[in-house]
């Protein structure tokens, strides 16, 4: 089967202390300190055989995430930008939808023909973290597209417990193909849903939401905020292409933070009250956090989602004085996030199809990742 594979040289930086587990598994917990000079290519691999607790999914659509891009982008020394867990070589891709074609002997939830998407983190369920309900931080985790083969391929084997049925979307969209295109955007939508409604507390319908960054995560998050009853959704994004996408989605308050004063803009839209909810999806934290801190409403909530490129100076007195809360949010595992996002989509309240601005064939998947690296698209899909 055709697959998109990323490979790189294992060359830990001299100052990085490689653990015994990393050395044995060839999986770096901080890839940017270990993997160097990445290569990206479409190759032929054996079709996987599902284990007893797995299902085999024929991938129909797979979305490219910023993390996929950061696996091929490098610093001046050739080390990849991606700063979390990564084992190479590997088939990448973790945002996908497809059809089950085979099931393992111990599976019970699905049958061939079912349409599914999947969570990313495979958790053990037995470690102390899992036993406390924090499956996304499992001590023995594997991750689709990061440490085990992912979805930029004709087929992917997935633990059954991670899959969610999206067959209901057949009734929502005109064709099954459209349903699967929409379903491929479920995973990025769950990222912000998890941040807003699992990690954070007290977010209410009618709140003013500000998104700092309108890339793929920001755009899907804006749609989630609108579906959940935000009073206004404001976005700051320097890319003119992405601002245009946001406007095409029906968002009125979309601005270039370089050309306007974001603090004055938020004050004008909120009658001087400030934003109830800030969502940091840009990663440019040295620019975004001063704006956030100067536009906090009373009892405001700040949700940090991006992989920050630096550590900002925080004006803690402003958070204290406004009674504001800052929540870090990573991933989406568990907490009924997936079924709730699927319900929003099935009800017609969440439609991300207009965010999809480029679609590539699997044979050109390497070009698709490079296109996503230009950071002018909403969402780039690979069609299989």
CORVENQUI-V696580 format. One line per field, one symbol per residue. ss: DSSP state (~ for helix, > for strand, _ for the rest). A space follows every 10 residues. Layout:
BEGIN
ss: ???
END
This chain:
BEGIN
ss: _>>>>>>>>> _________~ ~~~~~_>>__ ~~~_>>>>>> >>>>______ ___>>>>>>> >>>__~~~~~ ___>____>> _____>>__> >___>>>>>> >>>_______ ____>>>>__ >>_____~~~ ~___~~~___ _>>>___>__ __>_>>>>>~ ~~>>>_~~~~ ~____~~~~~ ~~~__~~~~~ ~~~~~~~~~_ _______>>> >>___~~~~~ ~~~~~~~___ _>>>>>___~ ~~~~~~~~__ __>>>_____ _~~~~~~~~_ ____>>>>>> ____~~~~~~ ~~~__>>>>> >>>>______ _____~~~~~ ~~__>>>>__ ______~~~~ ~~~~~~____ __~~~>>>>> >~~~~~~~~~ ~~______>> >>>_
END
